[in-house]
Amino acid sequence: MLAAGAFNSPQLLMCSGIGPTVHLQAHGIDVLHDAPEVGQNLIDHVDFTINKRVSSIEPTGFSVRGIARMVPQFVTFMRHGRGMLSSNVAEAGGFLKSKPTLARPDLQLHFCAALVDDHNRHMHWGHGYSLHVCVLRFSRGTVTLASADAREAPVIDPRFFSDARDLDLLEEGVQMARRILDAPSLALCGGRELYTRPGQTDEQLRQTIAGHADTIYHPVATCRMGGDARSVVDPQLRVRGVAGLRIVDASVMPTLIGGNTNSPTVMIGERAADLIAASRREPQAVELPGAAAPTASAV
Ligand SMILES: Cc1cc2nc3c(=O)[nH]c(=O)nc-3n(C[C@H](O)[C@H](O)[C@H](O)COP(=O)(O)OP(=O)(O)OC[C@H]3O[C@@H](n4cnc5c(N)ncnc54)[C@H](O)[C@@H]3O)c2cc1C
């Protein structure tokens, strides 16, 4: 069983000779099975964060007064399990429809009671809060090999905004998020935006979004499951073209769900456990619609 996640499962398959023939040959890897979609179809949620810096020390952050406040907060947390140290920081979330006529949301919000800039690689002195907006669909990217050596990182290209609808939608989402931040209850918190400015033209806003947008950590679909011959795994998660190998992680999702990916991945694990247990009791006992015949009994 392979469960190395949406980046490393396709990498390990390719390093083992299962993947697109031309790409494997370019790295001098003997082809065991030509699987053109290994590493293809990468989908992720592209996200832009409106950060607001405030003078209050109420949100999580770094300042002399803020650090001094941590001492009693630490004691409160240790004694009662309460207070600001009991916060998961990402305290609220929501889903939006960019148009009321849509059947389902196409934007997601994560609210953090702290400044979050470039995945916190860029730390700020001071306090603030942030509202993440992410687009739930569209652009597709790739995971390819940098080297035949599995110890080297693969090349991850999410190709964010390769589908023009994503940037249009994200811009719309940022405008909607701003309206939420301007609503009376949150407007009370005030603050100054870090990268965006209320008076920006649409074009300036788009450039800021495109320059700062990044993943909200939901990569999937690089070893797509499907009933068709091109899919990497069949509906019982068996890798097509080889015997005895299943993939059990987020890479098998056929497409990206409109929300966070951890729970569905846990469910994939639970389902895989049932499939494996059933195949051990009686091979082929659990057959799903559209499942292709396996090359051999996979466990
Ligand atoms: C910073 C961050 C925050 C997130 N927050 C949320 C959230 O709040 N809610 C939510 O629903 N989802 C969240 N996610 C997404 C969620 O964590 C993933 O969707 C989920 O973990 C995917 O599970 P997986 O099994 O596919 O991959 P992973 O959890 O990445 O597991 C893959 C495992 O394989 C191991 N591995 C990889 N290569 C090798 C190798 N060559 N040899 C041995 N082991 C290897 C890795 O070390 C890892 O342990 C977040 C992700 C990140 C990165």
The ligand as an ORCA input file, in Angstrom:
! r2SCAN-3c Opt
* xyz 0 1
  C      -0.214     23.196      7.043
  C      -1.435     22.367      6.710
  C      -2.637     22.635      7.330
  C      -3.778     21.902      7.028
  N      -4.946     22.172      7.680
  C      -6.042     21.419      7.416
  C      -7.247     21.632      8.129
  O      -7.344     22.502      9.002
  N      -8.319     20.856      7.819
  C      -8.266     19.898      6.854
  O      -9.278     19.239      6.604
  N      -7.132     19.681      6.171
  C      -6.015     20.400      6.432
  N      -4.857     20.171      5.738
  C      -4.881     19.130      4.689
  C      -4.724     17.729      5.256
  O      -3.640     17.719      6.179
  C      -4.456     16.770      4.096
  O      -5.558     16.798      3.198
  C      -4.269     15.344      4.570
  O      -3.249     15.258      5.543
  C      -3.909     14.471      3.397
  O      -3.593     13.193      3.878
  P      -2.659     12.225      3.058
  O      -2.647     10.932      3.787
  O      -3.053     12.245      1.620
  O      -1.198     12.891      3.077
  P      -0.267     13.254      4.319
  O      -1.066     13.569      5.530
  O       0.684     14.276      3.794
  O       0.503     11.894      4.634
  C       1.526     11.415      3.793
  C       2.589     10.787      4.680
  O       3.534     10.119      3.868
  C       4.828     10.389      4.363
  N       5.772     10.244      3.240
  C       5.846     10.976      2.110
  N       6.846     10.518      1.330
  C       7.416      9.489      1.968
  C       8.492      8.604      1.665
  N       9.188      8.716      0.534
  N       8.791      7.662      2.573
  C       8.096      7.536      3.722
  N       7.058      8.336      4.069
  C       6.725      9.298      3.195
  C       4.743     11.814      4.880
  O       5.773     12.062      5.808
  C       3.364     11.816      5.513
  O       3.408     11.371      6.826
  C      -3.697     20.889      6.045
  C      -2.484     20.595      5.414
  C      -1.356     21.328      5.753
  C      -0.038     21.008      5.061
*
